[in-house]
Amino acid sequence: MYDMNNLKKLGQFDKLAPKAFEGFKAMDQAALADGAIPKKYKELMALAVALTTQCPYCLEVHRKAALAAGASETELAETVFVAVALRAGAALTHGTHLIGN
């Protein structure tokens, strides 16, 4: 189902919904650009989000971008555990809804 070649189809949105797609691309580029937060850290944040949403496309795109921005494999590994901690933490805090007062 997930095939990285599907990303080649993204250009079709430029024809089918050009204003929306251009808006998305502009927002995406602006959000991930170097700024007060360096691009490397933004890409690591994107990876943590992609790990929690479990998007294989985002994982691959942002893994490559993080490495290109200077991230190390150690930083990638630590990013994994940030995502793990947040997912586990969310399960724990939501678990409070299951127990009585």
C-alpha positions in Angstrom: 0.0 0.0 0.0 2.7 2.5 0.9 5.1 3.0 -2.0 7.5 5.9 -2.0 6.7 6.3 -5.7 3.3 7.6 -4.7 5.0 10.8 -3.8 5.6 11.4 -7.5 1.8 11.9 -7.8 1.9 15.0 -5.5 2.4 17.2 -8.6 -1.1 16.2 -9.7 -2.5 18.3 -6.9 -0.9 21.3 -8.5 -3.2 20.8 -11.5 -6.3 19.6 -9.6 -6.2 22.1 -6.7 -3.5 24.6 -7.6 -4.3 27.4 -5.0 -4.6 24.9 -2.1 -1.5 23.0 -3.1 0.5 26.2 -3.5 -0.7 27.3 -0.1 0.3 24.0 1.4 3.8 24.1 -0.2 4.4 27.7 1.0 3.3 26.9 4.5 5.3 23.7 4.6 8.5 25.4 3.4 8.0 28.3 5.8 7.4 26.0 8.8 10.5 23.9 8.1 12.9 26.7 7.1 15.8 27.8 9.2 14.6 30.4 11.8 14.7 30.9 15.5 14.7 27.1 15.6 17.4 25.6 13.3 16.2 23.5 10.4 17.9 20.4 11.9 15.8 20.6 15.0 12.6 21.3 13.0 13.3 18.1 11.0 13.8 16.2 14.2 10.5 17.5 15.5 8.9 16.5 12.2 10.3 13.0 12.7 8.9 12.7 16.2 5.5 13.7 14.9 5.8 11.3 12.0 6.6 8.5 14.4 3.5 9.2 16.5 1.3 9.5 13.4 3.1 6.5 11.9 3.3 8.1 8.4 5.9 6.2 6.4 6.1 8.9 3.8 6.8 11.6 6.4 9.4 9.3 8.1 11.4 8.9 4.9 11.1 12.5 3.7 12.0 14.0 7.1 14.7 11.4 7.8 16.5 12.4 4.6 16.0 16.1 5.4 17.2 15.7 9.0 20.4 14.0 7.8 20.9 16.6 5.1 20.5 19.3 7.8 23.3 17.7 9.9 21.4 15.3 12.2 23.4 12.3 13.5 22.1 8.8 13.9 22.4 9.4 17.6 20.0 12.3 17.4 17.6 10.2 15.3 17.7 7.5 17.9 17.0 10.0 20.7 14.1 11.5 18.6 12.6 8.0 18.5 12.6 7.8 22.3 11.1 11.3 22.6 8.2 10.0 20.5 8.0 6.8 22.5 7.8 8.7 25.8 5.1 11.0 24.5 3.0 8.1 23.1 3.4 6.1 26.3 2.7 9.2 28.4 -0.5 9.9 26.5 -1.6 6.3 27.1 -0.9 6.7 30.8 -2.6 10.0 31.2 -5.6 8.8 29.2 -5.7 5.8 31.4 -6.8 8.0 34.3 -10.2 8.1 32.6 -10.6 4.4 33.3 -10.1 4.5 37.0 -12.5 5.7 39.7 -12.0 8.6 42.0 
